[in-house]
Structures are given as structure tokens and as C-alpha cells.
Amino acid sequence: MTDAVTRAAEILKEHRQSIDRLDAILVYTLGERFKHTQAVGKLKAEHDLPPSDPDREARQIARLEELAQQADLDPEFAKSFLQFIIQEVIQHHRKHQA
């Protein structure tokens, strides 16, 4: 019995280490993404372009839903997540235009 509990604890530790690594990847990836969206926001402001592009946003959401299905991730969750990010980006773009 103790061997099974010990093995379960080892497996749990391995899963948590993987989760921690993936969380770090997510944070750094989001940081990199926002560096690019900040540059886009500045470019849009310099050229008096609108802060949002609904057509691109719709294409991105459809693309992410497809990727989510391929990754066996709930497409509705992926859609909600991307919509949250898009709203953050639009807010940043609006700040550049102020």
C-alpha cells in the first residue's frame, strides 16, 4: 500500500513540475505576444488606424477554435481566452491613440 502511495506522490510531483514549466511558457509567450501587439498599437496610432480590426479578430477566433480542437482543448474556452486577450490588446491600442 505504501509503495502505491509513494508512487502516486512521485507521479503527482512530475505532473506538477510539468504544469509549472508550462505556466512559465505561457507567461513568457504572453509577454512576447504583448510586445508585438504594443508595436502594432503604436503603428496604428502613428498612421491613424482604428484600434480594433473586427475581421481579423473573427479570423483569429475561428483559427484558435480549430487549433483548440486539434489540441483536444475545449474550443469555447479557447475562444473566451482569445477574446479576453483581444480586449486587452484593444485597450492598449486605445491608450496609444489618446
C-alpha positions as CSV (number, residue, x, y, z in Angstrom):
1,M,0.0,0.0,0.0
2,T,2.8,2.4,0.9
3,D,4.5,1.7,-2.4
4,A,1.4,2.7,-4.3
5,V,1.0,5.9,-2.3
6,T,4.7,6.7,-2.7
7,R,4.4,6.1,-6.5
8,A,1.3,8.2,-6.7
9,A,3.2,11.1,-4.9
10,E,6.0,10.8,-7.4
11,I,3.6,10.9,-10.3
12,L,1.8,13.9,-8.8
13,K,5.2,15.7,-8.4
14,E,6.1,15.0,-12.0
15,H,2.7,16.4,-13.2
16,R,3.1,19.5,-11.1
17,Q,6.7,20.1,-12.4
18,S,5.3,19.9,-15.9
19,I,2.4,22.3,-15.0
20,D,4.9,24.7,-13.5
21,R,7.1,24.6,-16.7
22,L,4.0,25.1,-18.9
23,D,2.8,28.0,-16.8
24,A,6.2,29.7,-17.3
25,I,6.0,29.1,-21.0
26,L,2.5,30.6,-21.1
27,V,3.6,33.7,-19.2
28,Y,6.7,34.3,-21.4
29,T,4.7,33.6,-24.5
30,L,2.0,36.1,-23.5
31,G,4.8,38.6,-22.7
32,E,6.3,38.2,-26.2
33,R,2.8,38.4,-27.8
34,F,2.1,41.7,-26.0
35,K,5.4,43.1,-27.1
36,H,4.2,42.6,-30.7
37,T,0.7,43.9,-30.1
38,Q,2.2,47.0,-28.4
39,A,4.2,47.7,-31.5
40,V,1.1,47.2,-33.6
41,G,-0.8,49.6,-31.4
42,K,1.9,52.3,-31.8
43,L,2.0,51.7,-35.6
44,K,-1.8,52.0,-35.8
45,A,-1.7,55.2,-33.7
46,E,1.1,56.7,-35.9
47,H,-1.0,56.0,-39.0
48,D,-4.4,56.9,-37.5
49,L,-5.7,53.4,-38.0
50,P,-8.6,52.1,-35.8
51,P,-7.5,50.2,-32.6
52,S,-9.5,47.1,-33.5
53,D,-9.9,45.1,-36.6
54,P,-13.2,43.0,-36.3
55,D,-12.5,41.0,-39.4
56,R,-9.0,39.9,-38.2
57,E,-10.4,39.2,-34.7
58,A,-13.1,36.9,-36.2
59,R,-10.5,35.1,-38.3
60,Q,-8.2,34.7,-35.3
61,I,-11.0,33.3,-33.1
62,A,-12.0,30.8,-35.8
63,R,-8.3,29.8,-36.2
64,L,-7.9,29.4,-32.5
65,E,-11.1,27.3,-32.2
66,E,-9.7,25.0,-34.9
67,L,-6.3,24.8,-33.1
68,A,-8.1,24.0,-29.9
69,Q,-10.0,21.1,-31.5
70,Q,-6.7,19.8,-32.8
71,A,-5.1,20.1,-29.3
72,D,-8.1,18.5,-27.6
73,L,-8.9,21.7,-25.8
74,D,-12.4,23.0,-25.3
75,P,-12.9,25.4,-28.2
76,E,-15.3,27.6,-26.2
77,F,-12.5,28.0,-23.5
78,A,-10.0,28.9,-26.2
79,K,-12.4,31.4,-27.8
80,S,-13.1,33.0,-24.4
81,F,-9.4,33.2,-23.7
82,L,-8.6,34.8,-27.0
83,Q,-11.4,37.3,-26.7
84,F,-10.0,38.3,-23.3
85,I,-6.6,38.8,-24.8
86,I,-8.1,40.8,-27.8
87,Q,-9.9,43.1,-25.4
88,E,-6.7,43.8,-23.5
89,V,-4.9,44.5,-26.8
90,I,-7.6,46.9,-27.9
91,Q,-7.4,48.7,-24.6
92,H,-3.6,49.1,-25.1
93,H,-4.1,50.3,-28.7
94,R,-6.6,52.9,-27.5
95,K,-4.1,54.2,-25.0
96,H,-1.6,54.8,-27.8
97,Q,-4.2,56.8,-29.7
98,A,-5.0,59.1,-26.7
